[in-house]
Amino acid sequence: MTTPTYSTTGRQRRVFVPPPTEAAAPARPRLPDPPIYRDLMRTWADRGRTLPGRQDPEWTRLAAPWRGLDRISASPAPRGAGR
């Protein structure tokens, strides 16, 4: 398969992209979780713990960008005026 690309001079050139060497294997059917795992997940959820594959609100809050810079205002006095 070739993919057209354009250079800065405007001329078109073709880049060869080889096809995948192996076809992707079909996904295996997902088996249900064993009862002991389901019970463990239920116990963790009841205690408010983080569960695999679910959002962790505390981590989301801690990993969010710090918003403290919005609260800081510049001084109206010119630099060095307080000396």
Secondary structure, 3 states (H helix, E strand, C coil): CEEEEECCCCCEEEEECCCCCCCCCCCCCCCCCCHHHHHHHHHHHHCCCCCCCCCCHHHHHHHCCCCHHHHCCCCCCCCCCCC
